[in-house]
Amino acid sequence: MNLRYRVGVAAPLPTGVVAEIERRFGAVRITEGRPATVHGNVLDQAALRGLLSLLWDANADVVSVRIRPGREPDEHARHLDDTTT
């Protein structure tokens, strides 16, 4: 399973928190505003919980969470991944 998420936080996230999210979960997109929004992909609900725990630990006020199924990697992309390792 792959999930696309959008998490709204009350204030902009410090650069160090964004870097840690990217280190653990891959590339993210941040939309500044009220709320600031973090967009990205996680593998499953357990990974989403890990992301929310990271935000909690950083004292971020989470104001919204939206998830939807993401696009699964296609067979060609999986095959390329297998041949490059």
Secondary structure, 3 states (H helix, E strand, C coil): CCEEEEEEECCCCCHHHHHHHHHHHCCCEEECCCCEEEEEEECCHHHHHHHHHHHHHCCCCEEEEEEEECCCCCHHHHHHHHHCC
